[in-house]
Amino acid sequence: MAHLFVLGAGLVGHAIVRDLAEEYDVTVIDQSQARLNMLSKTPARSMRLDCVTGQGWLQELAAADLVVNALPGSIGFTTLEKLITLKKPIVDISFFEQDPFQLQELAKANGVTAIVDCGVAPGLSNMLLGMHAYHEDVDSFVCYVGGLPVQRSWPFEYKAPFSPSDVLEEYTRPARLKENGEIITRPALSEAERIELPPLGTLEAFNTDGLRTLLETVDIPNMKEKTLRYPGHRSLMEILSQCGFFSSKMTEVNDMPIRPMDLTSKLLFKAWKLEPDEPEITVMRVQIKGKGVNVRYDLYDTFMLGISSMARTTGYTCTAAVRLILEKGFSEPGIIPPEWLARDLDHANYILGQLAQRSVHVNRLDLE
């Protein structure tokens, strides 16, 4: 039986451990005993270790057959760099800001397969594009995606399925798009548009920096990703941003230095926190057009069996990639973005099949 280590027992890490522990020998590492306790009813072993400042955690992974990196993005890149030196396969969902291809030479030199950005978007969205981009003449890709509470409540009409600080990053990081073959940058929250997505009705979409590796790996002249929210949320976030609440620059309040972003994230944590078993949804629409291809993929997923939809769609894409390595023998060395997995349609269909087995369904519609 393969021995797997999962770093991080947060919302998505929890779903990953639950999905893998029935089939593999799983050890989960986290600095929070409370989060580890939530997995006490699974067969997984737990280790309370701090992967930021703690000692010895890397040595514990020497016995691993594969490692999943589900730590926060702020430490994801440095953690991945350390993991590569262990010469073990890696599936990474930390969604760090840095370019993962900076570690390409290191990964290849160590013979390591490191699948990165392996969530829902980026992740599944990249795979859907990869199924077409390397086999057809594609000239346009648009991804609309968002996680939303079922119950809309004033003033935010939003709850965060993960840390508010990570959500706010989407609202501040400039969005890189591709137009007419050129990479351009637009402000986050810009170019708002309304879109009808049954059964939710009207949602609002705005630019976010979600293309990531696609900017380097596919030759498509027009690409963009937009985040989905209920109408009105974006305007409120724009006001907070314009007032400086999202600033990362230090300022003084009563002679105390603070970062406005840290305070805002702290205050929003309670307001945006999903209650236990509170229903929420993940919705995604991917549109791919080109010569001889005009296809749309729709995903609508809900809270199920005590696991949030965002954890399901992200976590199960990750565990499908884990099984692709362990069960199907995928072993290409280097940094592997999700779209490269889908160059082989058998790989893409295997992952879609794994998701479908867990009631995460992607519906395809071929358009004229």
C-alpha positions in Angstrom: 0.0 0.0 0.0 1.4 3.4 -1.0 2.3 5.7 1.9 1.1 9.3 1.2 1.8 12.5 3.1 -0.6 15.4 3.0 0.7 18.8 4.1 -2.2 20.9 5.4 -5.4 19.9 7.1 -7.5 22.9 6.1 -10.7 22.9 4.3 -9.4 21.4 1.1 -6.7 19.3 2.8 -9.5 17.7 4.9 -11.3 16.6 1.8 -8.1 15.2 0.3 -7.3 13.2 3.3 -10.8 11.8 3.6 -10.8 10.7 0.0 -7.4 9.1 0.0 -7.3 7.5 3.5 -9.7 4.7 2.7 -7.5 3.5 0.0 -3.9 4.4 0.9 -1.7 4.7 4.0 -2.0 8.5 4.7 -0.3 10.7 7.2 -1.4 14.3 7.5 0.8 17.1 8.8 -0.6 20.4 10.2 0.4 22.9 12.9 -3.2 23.0 14.3 -4.2 20.2 16.6 -7.8 21.4 16.2 -7.7 20.8 12.5 -6.0 17.4 13.0 -8.7 16.4 15.5 -11.3 16.9 12.8 -9.7 13.9 10.9 -9.6 11.7 14.0 -12.4 9.4 12.6 -10.5 8.7 9.4 -7.8 6.0 9.1 -5.2 8.7 8.5 -2.4 9.2 11.0 -1.7 12.8 12.1 1.4 14.7 13.0 1.4 18.2 14.6 4.3 20.0 13.0 4.9 23.5 11.8 6.1 23.5 8.2 7.1 27.2 8.4 9.3 27.5 11.4 9.3 23.9 12.7 12.2 21.4 12.5 12.2 17.9 11.3 9.0 17.8 9.2 10.9 17.4 5.9 12.8 14.4 7.3 9.5 12.8 8.3 8.6 12.6 4.6 11.5 10.4 3.7 9.2 7.4 3.8 6.6 8.9 1.5 5.7 7.4 -1.9 4.0 10.7 -2.8 3.4 14.1 -1.2 0.4 16.4 -1.5 1.2 20.1 -0.8 -2.1 21.7 0.5 -0.4 24.5 2.5 -1.3 28.2 2.1 0.0 30.0 -1.0 2.2 32.3 1.1 4.6 29.3 1.9 3.6 27.1 -1.0 6.5 27.9 -3.3 9.3 27.5 -0.8 7.7 24.2 0.5 7.5 22.8 -3.1 11.2 23.7 -3.6 12.1 21.7 -0.5 9.9 18.8 -1.4 11.5 18.4 -4.8 14.8 17.6 -3.1 13.2 14.5 -1.6 12.8 13.0 -5.1 9.2 12.0 -4.5 6.2 12.6 -6.8 4.2 15.7 -5.7 0.7 17.1 -6.3 0.5 20.7 -5.3 -2.6 22.9 -4.7 -1.0 25.7 -2.7 -1.6 28.1 -5.6 1.4 30.3 -4.8 2.0 33.6 -6.5 5.4 32.7 -8.0 6.0 31.1 -11.4 6.3 27.4 -10.8 8.5 27.0 -13.9 11.3 28.6 -11.8 11.6 25.1 -10.3 11.6 23.2 -13.7 15.3 22.6 -13.8 15.4 21.5 -10.1 12.5 19.1 -10.7 14.0 17.5 -13.8 17.4 17.2 -12.2 15.8 15.3 -9.3 13.6 13.2 -11.6 10.5 14.5 -9.8 7.0 14.6 -11.2 5.4 17.7 -9.7 1.9 18.4 -10.8 1.0 22.0 -9.8 -2.1 24.2 -9.6 -4.2 21.0 -9.5 -7.5 22.3 -8.2 -10.7 23.4 -9.9 -9.5 26.8 -11.4 -6.7 26.7 -11.9 -6.7 23.0 -12.4 -9.8 21.4 -13.9 -10.3 24.5 -16.1 -6.8 24.1 -17.5 -7.4 20.5 -18.3 -10.6 21.3 -20.2 -8.6 23.7 -22.3 -5.7 21.3 -22.7 -8.1 18.7 -24.2 -8.5 21.0 -27.1 -5.5 23.4 -27.2 -3.0 20.7 -28.3 -5.3 19.0 -30.8 -7.3 21.7 -32.4 -6.9 25.3 -33.7 -8.2 27.3 -30.6 -8.2 31.1 -30.7 -10.4 31.9 -27.6 -10.6 30.7 -24.0 -12.8 32.2 -21.3 -13.2 30.8 -17.8 -15.9 32.1 -15.4 -15.6 30.6 -11.9 -16.7 31.3 -8.4 -17.6 29.8 -5.0 -20.8 31.2 -3.5 -23.0 30.7 -0.5 -26.5 29.5 -1.2 -28.0 32.0 1.2 -27.3 35.6 0.1 -27.0 38.0 3.1 -26.4 41.8 3.2 -24.0 43.5 2.9 -21.4 41.2 1.3 -23.7 38.5 -0.2 -20.6 36.3 0.0 -19.0 33.7 2.3 -15.4 32.6 1.8 -14.8 28.8 1.4 -11.2 29.5 2.3 -9.1 32.2 4.0 -10.4 35.8 3.4 -6.8 36.9 2.9 -6.5 34.5 -0.1 -9.8 35.9 -1.5 -8.6 39.5 -1.1 -5.5 38.5 -3.1 -7.9 38.0 -6.0 -9.2 41.5 -5.6 -5.8 43.1 -5.5 -3.4 41.2 -7.8 -3.4 42.7 -11.4 -5.1 40.4 -13.8 -3.0 39.1 -16.7 -5.0 38.4 -19.9 -4.1 37.7 -23.5 -5.6 39.7 -26.3 -4.7 39.4 -30.0 -1.6 37.4 -29.0 -0.3 39.9 -26.5 -0.2 39.5 -22.7 -1.7 42.5 -21.1 -2.5 43.5 -17.6 -5.8 44.9 -16.3 -6.7 45.9 -12.7 -8.3 43.3 -10.5 -12.1 43.7 -10.3 -12.2 45.4 -13.7 -14.4 44.9 -16.8 -17.5 43.8 -14.9 -20.2 42.0 -16.8 -23.4 40.2 -16.1 -23.8 36.6 -17.1 -26.8 34.2 -16.8 -25.9 30.9 -15.2 -28.8 28.6 -14.5 -30.0 27.7 -11.9 -28.5 30.7 -10.1 -29.7 33.3 -12.5 -27.7 36.6 -13.0 -24.2 36.7 -11.7 -21.5 39.3 -12.0 -18.0 38.5 -13.4 -14.8 40.5 -13.2 -11.1 40.1 -14.1 -8.9 38.1 -11.9 -5.3 36.8 -12.3 -6.2 33.1 -12.9 -4.5 32.2 -16.2 -1.2 31.5 -14.5 0.7 28.8 -16.5 -1.6 29.0 -19.5 0.1 32.2 -20.4 3.3 30.2 -21.2 2.0 26.7 -22.2 -0.6 27.3 -24.9 -0.5 29.4 -28.0 -4.0 30.9 -27.9 -4.3 34.6 -28.9 -7.3 35.4 -26.6 -7.6 34.2 -23.0 -9.1 35.5 -19.8 -10.4 34.3 -16.4 -13.2 36.0 -14.5 -14.4 35.5 -11.0 -18.1 35.1 -10.3 -20.0 36.8 -7.5 -23.6 37.8 -6.8 -24.3 41.3 -8.3 -23.3 44.1 -5.9 -20.4 42.4 -4.2 -17.8 43.7 -6.7 -18.8 47.3 -6.2 -18.4 47.0 -2.5 -15.0 45.5 -2.8 -14.0 48.3 -5.3 -15.0 50.9 -2.7 -12.9 49.2 0.0 -10.0 48.9 -2.3 -10.2 52.6 -3.3 -10.3 53.6 0.3 -7.1 51.7 1.0 -8.5 48.8 3.1 -6.6 46.3 0.8 -3.3 48.1 0.9 -0.2 46.1 1.9 1.8 49.2 2.8 2.4 49.8 6.5 0.6 52.6 8.1 0.4 53.9 11.7 -2.7 53.9 13.9 -2.2 55.3 17.4 1.6 54.9 16.8 1.1 51.2 16.0 2.3 50.1 12.6 -0.2 47.9 10.8 -1.0 46.7 7.2 -4.5 47.6 6.3 -4.9 44.3 4.4 -4.2 42.4 7.6 -6.8 44.3 9.6 -9.4 44.0 6.8 -8.8 40.2 6.5 -9.1 39.9 10.3 -12.4 41.8 10.4 -13.8 40.0 7.4 -13.0 36.5 8.7 -16.1 36.4 11.0 -18.4 38.1 8.4 -17.3 35.7 5.6 -17.0 32.5 7.6 -19.1 29.6 6.4 -21.0 28.1 9.3 -20.7 24.3 9.9 -22.8 22.5 7.2 -23.8 25.8 5.6 -24.6 25.0 2.0 -22.5 26.6 -0.7 -21.9 26.1 -4.4 -19.1 26.1 -6.9 -20.0 27.2 -10.4 -17.7 27.3 -13.5 -18.3 27.9 -17.2 -15.4 27.4 -19.7 -15.9 28.6 -23.3 -13.4 27.4 -26.0 -13.7 28.6 -29.6 -11.6 28.3 -32.7 -11.5 26.8 -36.2 -13.8 23.8 -36.1 -14.4 24.0 -32.3 -17.0 25.8 -30.3 -17.6 24.1 -27.0 -18.8 25.0 -23.5 -18.2 23.2 -20.3 -20.4 23.8 -17.2 -19.8 22.8 -13.6 -22.4 23.2 -10.9 -21.5 21.6 -7.6 -23.0 21.7 -4.1 -22.1 21.0 -0.5 -22.4 17.3 0.1 -21.8 14.8 2.9 -20.2 17.3 5.2 -17.7 18.5 2.6 -17.9 22.0 1.1 -18.3 22.2 -2.7 -15.0 24.2 -3.1 -13.2 21.5 -1.1 -14.8 18.8 -3.2 -14.1 20.3 -6.6 -10.5 21.3 -5.7 -9.7 18.3 -3.5 -11.0 15.6 -5.8 -9.2 17.1 -8.8 -6.1 16.8 -6.7 -6.8 13.2 -5.6 -7.6 12.2 -9.2 -4.1 13.4 -10.1 -2.6 11.5 -7.2 -4.3 8.3 -8.5 -3.1 9.1 -12.1 0.4 8.8 -10.7 -0.1 5.9 -8.4 -2.5 3.8 -10.4 -1.9 4.8 -14.0 1.9 5.2 -13.7 2.1 8.9 -14.8 5.7 9.8 -14.2 6.8 12.6 -16.6 9.6 14.5 -14.8 9.4 18.2 -14.2 6.9 20.8 -13.3 3.6 19.6 -14.8 0.7 22.1 -15.1 -2.8 20.6 -15.4 -3.1 21.5 -19.1 -0.1 19.3 -19.9 -1.8 16.3 -18.3 -4.7 16.8 -20.7 -2.4 16.6 -23.8 -3.1 12.9 -23.4 -6.9 12.6 -23.7 -6.8 9.3 -21.7 -5.4 11.2 -18.8 -8.0 13.9 -19.0 -10.9 11.4 -19.3 -9.5 9.4 -16.3 -9.6 12.5 -14.1 -13.1 13.5 -15.3 -14.2 10.0 -14.6 -12.7 10.1 -11.1 -14.6 13.4 -10.5 -17.8 11.9 -11.8 -17.5 9.0 -9.4 -17.6 11.6 -6.6 -20.6 13.3 -8.1 -18.6 16.2 -9.5 -20.0 16.5 -13.0 -18.7 18.6 -15.9 -21.3 19.0 -18.7 -20.2 19.5 -22.2 -22.2 21.4 -24.8 -21.0 21.6 -28.5 -22.3 24.8 -30.0 -22.7 25.8 -33.6 
